[in-house]
Amino acid sequence: MVERNRFLDVVTYLVLAVGVAVVMLPLYVAFIASTQTQEQVMAAPMSLLPGDRFIENYRDVLRTGAGNSQAGVAAMLLNSLIMALTIAIGKIVISLTSAFALIYFRFPFRQTCFWVIFITLMLPIEVRIMPTYQVMADLKLIDTYTGLTLPLIASATATFLFRQFFLTVPEELTEAARIDGAGPMRFFWSILLPLSRTNIAALFVILFILGWNQYLWPLLMTTQESMYTVVIGIRRMISGGDAATEWNLVMATAILAMLPPVLVVMLMQHWFVKGLVDTEK
């Protein structure tokens, strides 16, 4: 049995405390700035105590935005939420069904199909962004939720992960389901999906955050302020040239933009961790 060393315990907690402080300090400064006036934020040095503009600043950005963007942040948050949920759910559904087909169905060029899917991991969005944009423009999907989400809902990574998990499912389960008269879809719904719930939860958290933080594709696909996502909105709020940036409102928007991903992680933390580390499926 390893004897605990009190000194090492103290050092460990000190290192953790320093790490937490390094991570939390920028968030604290952003929150403090979001509660102050523009003059207080630009003062040197800026006060690190909360101001008295908390309600006013958040109400203003939710309704009318700031800077070059006059769209309300509430609408941007809704656009980002729709985009993130559609991308996350779409990737999981497509990846589950494609991995199921690759493992449990026998058809010509099955392995070739898998490797074609796997090779797409080597093609980042920047490589295929122009032809994809041209297709969306030809289909008149600019400034639509379909255009924002459809090109991003396929995932070779998720397909690969589900395929690797399905390979670990005992063959006896498949045989038992076949003997009981369960068809392919009954086997999928009643056995594979319940076994995959932790993997689905872990991937949902990752894919939701990925969709929420998208910048390049929404930047190309949106020309109307009503379709801006919150990430685009933050960038539009930062004025260029001689115009003054309302940093208190920008920081308020940044805090609001962080809340949905944080809530998703907090609500699904148990399943997320279990899906990453649990080996007992």
Helices and strands as residue ranges (DSSP letters): H 6-34, H 38-42, H 54-64, H 73-104, H 110-119, G 120-122, H 125-138, H 145-149, G 150-152, H 156-167, H 171-179, H 184-187, I 188-192, H 193-195, H 197-212, H 216-221, G 225-227, H 230-237, H 247-267, H 269-277
